[in-house]
């Protein structure tokens, strides 16, 4: 047990990163739809915080990807189509998160006569290379569209988790929680 996955539960590290990511993403969304939506220079004042949280999201996602690629997943008996759908859903969440951070980075262009934003209050933000034919405005639009794609994927993820917890009662949800699941609900491959 401990840091590594067992047959019926994600590793402690994956569970910790999952819930930490959820909290950080909730803060990021609250910031983006709260003070950054304010009038005038409000968005520019909050931009360094938004970018810094984006870097945290990227780091958490990278750690999760490494653990997912090199660590075992819980063993579950499920139809191949259900396993494929779960896998596609998880990897889509990771891919869209990385794409959101990347488009945010490509969208960042300091305004003339304005001090550049700094990561975590001190580190300079490296500018992304300019891509011919695409402007910062294009990347902002793509960043926004990807957020809504991510929001739909998260809604599906949450609904699926609730279906497993309430309807199927198969122990899948308890595999990502920190409490010890009841083993009678876990159905594992022999």
C-alpha positions in Angstrom: 0.0 0.0 0.0 1.3 3.5 0.8 2.6 5.4 -2.2 2.0 2.5 -4.7 -1.2 1.3 -6.1 -2.7 -2.0 -5.0 -5.2 -4.1 -6.8 -8.2 -2.0 -6.1 -7.1 1.5 -5.5 -5.0 4.2 -7.2 -1.6 4.9 -5.5 -1.6 7.5 -2.7 0.5 9.8 -5.0 -2.1 9.7 -7.8 -5.0 10.2 -5.3 -3.2 13.2 -3.7 -2.3 14.8 -7.1 -5.9 14.2 -8.4 -7.5 16.1 -5.5 -4.8 18.7 -5.4 -5.3 19.3 -9.1 -9.1 19.6 -8.5 -8.5 22.3 -5.9 -5.9 24.2 -7.9 -8.2 24.1 -11.0 -11.2 25.3 -9.0 -9.1 28.3 -7.8 -7.9 28.9 -11.4 -11.5 28.9 -12.7 -12.7 31.2 -9.9 -9.9 33.6 -10.7 -10.6 33.5 -14.4 -14.3 34.1 -14.0 -14.0 36.4 -11.1 -11.4 39.2 -10.8 -10.0 38.6 -14.3 -13.4 39.4 -15.8 -13.4 42.8 -14.2 -13.4 46.1 -16.0 -10.3 47.8 -17.5 -6.9 46.7 -16.2 -8.4 44.0 -13.8 -7.4 41.2 -16.1 -3.8 42.5 -16.4 -3.5 42.9 -12.7 -4.5 39.3 -12.1 -2.7 37.8 -15.1 0.5 37.0 -13.2 -1.5 35.0 -10.7 -3.4 33.2 -13.5 -0.2 32.4 -15.3 1.5 31.2 -12.1 -1.4 28.9 -11.2 -1.3 27.7 -14.8 2.3 26.6 -14.3 1.2 24.7 -11.1 -1.5 23.0 -13.2 1.1 22.0 -15.8 3.5 20.7 -13.1 0.7 18.7 -11.4 -0.4 17.3 -14.7 3.1 16.3 -15.7 3.6 14.5 -12.4 0.3 12.7 -12.8 1.2 11.7 -16.4 4.5 10.3 -15.2 2.9 8.3 -12.4 0.1 7.1 -14.7 2.5 6.0 -17.4 4.9 4.2 -15.1 2.6 3.2 -12.3 0.0 0.4 -12.2 -3.7 1.2 -12.4 -6.3 -0.6 -10.2 -7.4 -3.9 -11.6 -11.1 -3.8 -12.5 -13.3 -6.3 -14.3 -15.3 -4.3 -16.9 -16.4 -4.7 -20.5 -13.7 -3.7 -23.1 -15.8 -0.8 -24.3 -16.2 0.6 -20.7 -12.4 0.2 -20.2 -11.7 2.0 -23.5 -14.1 4.8 -22.7 -12.6 5.3 -19.2 -9.1 5.4 -20.7 -10.1 7.8 -23.5 -11.7 10.0 -20.9 -8.7 10.1 -18.6 -6.2 10.7 -21.4 -8.4 13.4 -22.9 -8.5 15.3 -19.7 -4.7 15.2 -19.5 -4.3 16.3 -23.2 -6.8 19.1 -22.9 -5.1 20.4 -19.7 -1.7 20.5 -21.4 -3.3 22.2 -24.4 -4.9 24.8 -22.3 -1.7 25.7 -20.6 0.2 25.7 -23.9 -2.3 28.0 -25.6 -2.3 30.3 -22.5 1.5 30.5 -22.8 1.3 31.3 -26.6 -1.4 33.9 -25.9 0.8 35.8 -23.4 2.3 38.9 -24.9 3.1 41.8 -22.6 1.5 45.1 -23.6 3.8 47.9 -24.7 5.0 50.2 -21.9 3.9 47.6 -19.3 6.2 45.7 -17.0 6.1 42.0 -17.9 4.2 39.6 -15.6 6.3 37.5 -13.3 5.8 33.9 -12.2 5.2 33.6 -8.5 6.1 37.3 -8.1 9.7 37.0 -9.2 10.6 34.7 -12.1 10.3 36.2 -15.6 7.9 34.5 -17.9 9.6 33.3 -21.1 7.8 34.3 -24.2 6.5 31.6 -26.4 7.8 31.6 -29.9 5.7 33.4 -32.4 3.8 31.1 -34.8 3.4 32.5 -38.3 -0.3 33.3 -39.0 -1.5 33.1 -35.4 -1.8 36.0 -33.1 -2.1 36.2 -29.3 -5.8 36.9 -29.9 -6.1 33.6 -31.8 -4.5 31.7 -28.9 -6.8 33.5 -26.4 -9.8 32.3 -28.4 -8.4 28.8 -28.6 -7.6 28.9 -24.8 -11.2 29.8 -24.1 -12.6 27.0 -26.4 -10.3 24.4 -24.8 -11.5 25.5 -21.4 -15.1 24.7 -22.3 -14.0 21.4 -23.8 -12.3 20.7 -20.5 -15.4 21.7 -18.6 -17.5 19.2 -20.5 -14.9 16.5 -20.0 -14.9 17.2 -16.2 -18.7 17.1 -16.1 -18.6 13.7 -17.8 -15.9 12.6 -15.4 -17.9 13.7 -12.4 -21.1 12.1 -13.7 -19.3 8.9 -14.4 -17.8 8.8 -10.9 -21.3 9.4 -9.4 -22.7 6.6 -11.5 -20.1 4.3 -10.2 -20.7 5.4 -6.6 -24.5 5.6 -6.6 -25.8 3.3 -9.3 -23.2 0.6 -9.9 -21.8 0.6 -6.4 -18.7 -1.2 -7.7 -16.0 0.4 -5.7 -14.5 2.4 -8.6 -15.1 5.7 -6.8 -13.5 4.5 -3.6 -10.4 3.8 -5.6 -9.7 7.6 -5.8 -10.8 8.5 -2.3 -8.6 8.5 0.8 -10.9 6.3 3.0 -10.5 2.6 2.9 -13.1 1.1 0.6 -15.3 -1.8 1.6 -13.8 -4.7 -0.1 -17.1 -6.4 -0.7 -17.8 -3.8 -3.4 -14.5 -4.2 -5.3 -14.6 -6.6 -8.2 -11.1 -7.4 -9.4 -9.8 -9.7 -12.1 -8.5 -13.0 -10.7 
